[in-house]
Amino acid sequence: MPHHRSTQADVAALAGVSQATVSIVLSGHTPKGVRISEATRNRVLEALRITGYSANPVAQRLAGGKNQLLGVFTYEKTFPRGGRDFYGAFLNGIEEAAEQLGVDMLLFTSARVVDGRRRLAGDGWQRLGIADGCLLLGQQEDREELQHLLDTNYPFVFIGKRETDKHLLPYVGADYVTATARQVDRLVALGHTQIAYAGARSDDQSTRDRVDGYRDAMKAKGLTPRFLDLRDGARGTDEIVERGITALLLAPENDPDEIADALEARGLAVPRDLSVVLLGQPHLPLRRGRRWSGFSVPREEMGARALVLLSRIVHQDAEPTRRSSVRPSAALRLTDADYHQIIDCPDVEGDTVALAPSLTRPFERNPS
């Protein structure tokens, strides 16, 4: 037997009032000249409880109101699998901010993951309409979809630095450029000159920022940038030894414990023979026992600040419709700095960095 969804008419009939009265009680705002007694209001609230009625958010939106629902769309699978948990900290920050703002969150997961990525194309656009705005999160976004959202003025914020031709895309990102350059400075101060970057050379924004930070810092010190591919741990370790590399900047897609094991198999140790810094938290969980140096990505803060920005954008967009002859208040007015937020990545003081071997002993190219 099909389930009957309660309507405002059902609530009105049970409470013995008009649908207009139910609508006013639901809105929480009594129009000027209208009086609803406390007894009537209580009958409506009791009828709402009995019927289990919930307002249709799409209908509310079509009526011009904001429903206090904000969405989250991730381009990759959200929940951790096989030890990977890229999104967890972001979602924690989003949830905390949502509690403070008094909004509910929707996680859009109906779009199938194809070749490791979701897309909004198809009925995804209609689904977004349920929410007043949406946070977007992922490493492999669709640029055409982002442009479509901009063209249609749908409120959204990307978690992670993203750029468009006109710099209109709102985002909250991490300052990978500065944080990576800081790690080079840190290693040079310890006497290292043979410093390599280990990681994929992909075109995603976070990778480009890390590579730019490394390359610019090395050139500023008069050093030659060196790039390694450590997907094959044994072969990568051979290259480290052959090229006399004494310090390594490790991108998150690498497994630092696996690299440390490969070094130990050659008789080398971290940090005695090779100093290692992590350019953000690795994608796989670390083993206990070794505290890796480097920097961390402020994922919770990024999630929280992105939701606050999205909420401000939604309310700023709504302001002219409420008071068409008045400009948005100063508290709501957004600046370019608000739309494009970059957060510092704090350094992590671990135990995987040491003086360059040349300052303590010759580098052992072929340890016994």
Rosetta blueprint (number, residue, H / E / L):
1 M L
2 P L
3 H L
4 H L
5 R L
6 S L
7 T L
8 Q H
9 A H
10 D H
11 V H
12 A H
13 A H
14 L H
15 A H
16 G L
17 V L
18 S L
19 Q H
20 A H
21 T H
22 V H
23 S H
24 I H
25 V H
26 L H
27 S H
28 G L
29 H L
30 T L
31 P L
32 K L
33 G L
34 V L
35 R L
36 I L
37 S L
38 E H
39 A H
40 T H
41 R H
42 N H
43 R H
44 V H
45 L H
46 E H
47 A H
48 L H
49 R H
50 I H
51 T H
52 G L
53 Y L
54 S L
55 A L
56 N L
57 P H
58 V H
59 A H
60 Q H
61 R H
62 L H
63 A L
64 G L
65 G L
66 K L
67 N L
68 Q L
69 L E
70 L E
71 G E
72 V E
73 F E
74 T E
75 Y L
76 E L
77 K L
78 T L
79 F L
80 P L
81 R E
82 G L
83 G L
84 R E
85 D L
86 F L
87 Y L
88 G H
89 A H
90 F H
91 L H
92 N H
93 G H
94 I H
95 E H
96 E H
97 A H
98 A H
99 E H
100 Q H
101 L H
102 G L
103 V L
104 D E
105 M E
106 L E
107 L E
108 F E
109 T L
110 S L
111 A L
112 R L
113 V L
114 V E
115 D L
116 G L
117 R E
118 R L
119 R L
120 L L
121 A L
122 G L
123 D L
124 G H
125 W H
126 Q H
127 R H
128 L H
129 G L
130 I L
131 A L
132 D L
133 G E
134 C E
135 L E
136 L E
137 L E
138 G L
139 Q L
140 Q L
141 E L
142 D L
143 R H
144 E H
145 E H
146 L H
147 Q H
148 H H
149 L H
150 L H
151 D H
152 T L
153 N L
154 Y L
155 P L
156 F E
157 V E
158 F E
159 I E
160 G L
161 K L
162 R L
163 E L
164 T L
165 D L
166 K L
167 H L
168 L L
169 L L
170 P L
171 Y E
172 V E
173 G E
174 A E
175 D L
176 Y H
177 V H
178 T H
179 A H
180 T H
181 A H
182 R H
183 Q H
184 V H
185 D H
186 R H
187 L H
188 V H
189 A H
190 L L
191 G L
192 H L
193 T L
194 Q L
195 I E
196 A E
197 Y E
198 A E
199 G L
200 A L
201 R L
202 S L
203 D L
204 D L
205 Q H
206 S H
207 T H
208 R H
209 D H
210 R H
211 V H
212 D H
213 G H
214 Y H
215 R H
216 D H
217 A H
218 M H
219 K H
220 A H
221 K L
222 G L
223 L L
224 T L
225 P L
226 R E
227 F E
228 L E
229 D L
230 L L
231 R L
232 D L
233 G H
234 A H
235 R H
236 G H
237 T H
238 D H
239 E H
240 I H
241 V H
242 E H
243 R L
244 G L
245 I L
246 T L
247 A E
248 L E
249 L E
250 L E
251 A L
252 P L
253 E L
254 N L
255 D L
256 P H
257 D H
258 E H
259 I H
260 A H
261 D H
262 A H
263 L H
264 E H
265 A H
266 R L
267 G L
268 L L
269 A L
270 V L
271 P L
272 R L
273 D L
274 L L
275 S E
276 V E
277 V E
278 L E
279 L E
280 G L
281 Q L
282 P L
283 H L
284 L L
285 P L
286 L L
287 R L
288 R L
289 G L
290 R L
291 R L
292 W L
293 S E
294 G E
295 F E
296 S L
297 V L
298 P L
299 R H
300 E H
301 E H
302 M H
303 G H
304 A H
305 R H
306 A H
307 L H
308 V H
309 L H
310 L H
311 S H
312 R H
313 I H
314 V H
315 H H
316 Q H
317 D H
318 A H
319 E H
320 P H
321 T H
322 R H
323 R L
324 S L
325 S L
326 V L
327 R L
328 P L
329 S L
330 A L
331 A L
332 L L
333 R L
334 L L
335 T L
336 D H
337 A H
338 D H
339 Y H
340 H E
341 Q E
342 I E
343 I E
344 D L
345 C L
346 P L
347 D E
348 V E
349 E L
350 G L
351 D L
352 T L
353 V L
354 A L
355 L L
356 A L
357 P H
358 S H
359 L H
360 T L
361 R L
362 P L
363 F L
364 E L
365 R L
366 N L
367 P L
368 S L
